Amino acid sequence: MNETPRVTREDVIVAGGRIRGDIERTPLVDSDVDGTRVWLKCESQQTGGAFKLRGATNRLLQLTPEERERGVVAFSSGNHARGVAIAARRLGMKAVIVMPADAPKVKIDGTRGEGAEIVFFNRRTESREEIAARIAGETGATVVPSFDDPAIVAGQGTAGLEIVEQLGVAPARIVIPCGGGGLAAGIALAVPEAEIVIVEPSGWDDMGRSLAGGEIVPVEPDAPNTFCDALQTPRVSPITFGILRDRAAKAVSVTDEEAAAAIRFAWERHGLVVEPGGAAALAAILSDRLGPLDGTVVLLSGGNVDPALHARIIA
């Protein structure tokens, strides 16, 4: 039986030193929700428009010269795709990205603009993992998963280290959008003092159901459509599930309408452009699915939203 790779807080700290010169230290914005002070960690303003560059950079910097020569292949609806593409371009590597055909155009264009080759698939009928594995087998490229990798989780966790540095103290609670759980798991390791709350789209709450049942369960085959495309992960990984289970993470889900309200809040209050999935954690706070807690930190995990969609939402 294969053992689940172990990731530690020390791995996150080492990752922080490794990638420090290649990522942005994103703002921590002071906000207020019905009289309760909260902080917004704006990974939506990270290079590439999402937190994903952290993990991608940490992973690719550890490749050998021979591995770099053969390139990388990744699968993603957009944000991880662009993060890998940016990290690969900086290192002079070829990147092939397996993306769902229904990914937002802004994410497709952003990934292609970084020089990556895109291979499309049908997220309902095809396996992105199988396609990536086939490409890797044919080319010798290294597969870079979006969350099922210790180096990815450690890299994403550096956002948590920044939060503590910026606040000067560990917050009592951190609320985090969750697809595969890489960001939430990494932050859970980085800030062990904080209560961790993960937020998923309604119907795509497989991490929440997995945590409640004590074992990994996939998204139902008839899961509803959601515009939180960044959080549409069919099945979480043993790495991320194990970390969040051991940290007794709480889980809630939000609707598209609640995510839209959070997008409007971020724009009207702070002039921040946030994509639907990136607004999920803020949606949980605004919709009262979580009790108010002063000093809560809320991750705005991405800002790659189609301008026309954003304009309709904020109107």
N, C-alpha and C positions, 0 to 999 in steps of 0.2 A: 504494500500500500504506500502511495506517495504521501509524504508529509507536507503539510502546508508550510511554505517558506515563512520564516519569522521576520518581523519588522519591529524595531525598537525605537525608543525616543532618541537614542544615540545615533541611529541611522538618519533621523530627521535633522539632528544638529549637524552631522557631517555633510548632509545634502545642502544645508543652508550655507555652509562655507564654500562648497563646491560651485554653487550656481549664483552666488551673490552678485558677481559682475555681469550676469547675463539676464537678469530679470529686473523688473521695476519693484520698488518698495511702494505698494499701493496705499492710497489714502485710507484713513480711518475717520469717518465723518460722524460728528455728533448730531444726533437726531432726537425726536420726541414723538412718542405715540400715546395719545390720550393722557399726557402728563407724566408718562414714564420715559426716562432717559434710556435711549438705546444707541449703539454704535454700529455704523454700516461699514463693513470692510469691503472696499471697492475693487475686487478682483476684475470687475467689468472694465477697469482701466489698465489692466495688465497688458503688456505687449501681446498682440494677437487677440485682444478683446476678451480673454478669459484666463482663469488660473492654470490652465493646462500646460502652459509653457514651462511651469516649474518642474513638473514630473518628467516631461519630455526631455528637457535639458539635462536633468539629473541622470536619466537613463542613457541618453546618447553620449554624454561625456565619458561614460564608463566603457564604451565599446572599444575593442582593440583596433589597431590600424587595419588589420585584415577585414574585420567586420565593417568598418567604415567604408572600405573600398567596395564591399558588396551591397551597401545601402540598407534601407529599412523599409518595412511595410507595416502599416497600421490600419485599423478600422475605426470609423467614427462618423457621427452625424455632422460633425463640423468643428467643434472647438478643439478636441484632441488632434484632429486632422491638421488644423492650422498650427497648433503648438509643435507637433512633430515636424511639419514642413519648415517652420521657422528655424527650429534647432538644427535640422538637417542642412538647410541652406547655409547657415552660419559655419557649419563644419565642412562644407563642400561635398556633402553626401547626396545621393539620389534617394528620394522618398516616393513610395507608391502608397496611395491612400484608398482604401475600400470604403465608399460612402453610399448611404441609402439614396436611391433615385429621387426620393421626396425631401431630401435635405433642403433647408432654406437656401435660396440663390446667393444670399450675401455670404453664407459660409462656404459654398462651393467656389464662388469667385475669390474669396479671401484665401482659400487653400491653394487654388490654382495659381493665384498671383504670387505665391511664395515659391513657385517653381515645381510643385509636386505633380506627379501623374495621378489621375483619379480613375478608379474603376468603380462603376456603379453596380448596386445590387438592390433587390426587392426585400425590404426588411421583414415582410410578412411571410415570404415563401423561401428565402435563401438564407444560408448561414454565413455571416460575415467572417466568422472565425475560420470556417472551412475554406473560403475564398482566399483569405490572407495566408493560410497554411499552404495552399496550393502554390501561390505566387512565391512564397519563401522557398518551397521545395524546388521550384523551377529556376530561381535566380540566386539562391544562397543568401537572400536578404534576411536580416534579423527582424522578427515580429516584435512590435512594440505595442503591447496591449494598453487600453485606455485606463485600466484600474487594477487588473489582475497581475501585478508585478511589484515586488518589494521596492524597487528603485522609484517607480512611479508614485507609490503611496508615500514614500519618504519625501520625495520632492514636493508633492502637494502639501504635506504637513508643514512646510516652511512658512506657509501663510499664517499658521497658528503661532509660530515663533515670533513673527512680526507683530501680531496682535498684542502679545505680552510685552514686547519691547515698546510698542507705541502707547499702551495704557500704563505701563510701569507696574502692572500687577495682573495676575491671571483673572479673567472675568468669571463670574459665577456660572454663566450659561453662554454657550455658543450654538447658534441655530444655523444649519447648513443645508443647502439643496443637495439632494442625493439621487444619482442615477445608479452607477456601479458602486459608489461609496468610497472612491479613492480619496477625495478631498476630506470627507468626514472622518475616515479612518486615520488619515495622516494628522489631522488636527487633534483628534482624540489622543493620539500618541504624544503630540507636541505639548498639549495643555492638559495634563492629567487631572488638574484641580477642577476643571470646568465640567459642568453638566453638558452633555452633548445631546442635541436634538436634531434628528434628520427629517427632512421634508421632501415628500415625493408627490407627483401628480396623482390625482384620483384614478384608480384602475391600474396604475403602474407602481403600486406600493409594495413591491415584492420584498424590499429590504425590511420594511415594517412588519410584514406578515412573517418573514423569516425569523426576525428577532422575537416576535410573539410566540412562534411555534418551536423555537429552539433548533431549527434546521432550515437549510436553504430551500426555498420554494420559488419556482419561476413565475413570471407574469402569466396570467391566464391567456389562452389563445385568442379569446374574443375581447381582449383589452380595448377600451374605447380610444378613439383618436384624441390626441391632446396637442396643443401648440407648444407645449414644453418639450420640444424635440431633444434638447440636450440631456433630458432625464429619462429618455425612453430606452432603458436597458432591460433586455429580456430576462437576464438572470445575473445575480450578483456573484462574487467570487468567495471562496473560502478565506482568502486573506482579509478582505474588507469586512466580511460578515463576522469572522472570528474576533477581529479587533473591536468592532462595535458591540458585539455581544459581551465581550469581557469588560467593556467599559459601561455596560448597562445603559446604552444609549436609548433614548426615547424616540418615538417616531410618530409623525402625523402626516396627513395628506391634504392637498388643496386642489380646488377646482381651477379650470381655466379662467373663470370669471374672477376668482380671488387673485390669481396671478396678474390678471390685467389691472386690477385695482392697485396692486403693488407697483406695477410699472408706472401708473399715473402718479402715485405718491412720490416715487423716486424722482420723477421728472418735475412735478409741480413744487415739491419742497426743496430739492437740491440740484435740479438741472442735470440729473444723472440718467443716462440712457442704459436701460437694463433689458435683457432679453427675457422671454417668458420663463424658461427654466431657471435662469439666474435670479429671478425675482421670487422664487417659490418660498424661500425662508422668510422673506419679508412679508409675503402673503399670509403665512401662518401667524405672524405677530399681529398684523392688521385685522385678521378675521377672528381674532379671539380664540383660536384653537389652542393657544398657549396662554397660561396666566401671566400677567405682567410681572416682570422682574427687572428692577432697576439695574442698569449697566450691562444688559444683555448685548452681546455682539452678534450681528446678523451678517452672514456672507451674501454679498451680491456677486455671484460666481461668474457671470458672463454678460457681455453687452452686445453680442453679435445678433442684432435683430434687423430684419428687413425694414428700411426706412418708411415704406408705405404702410406696413403693418403697425409700426410704432406710432405713426401719425394718426392712424385710425383709432388706436387704443387711447392715446392721450386726448383725443378730441371728444 
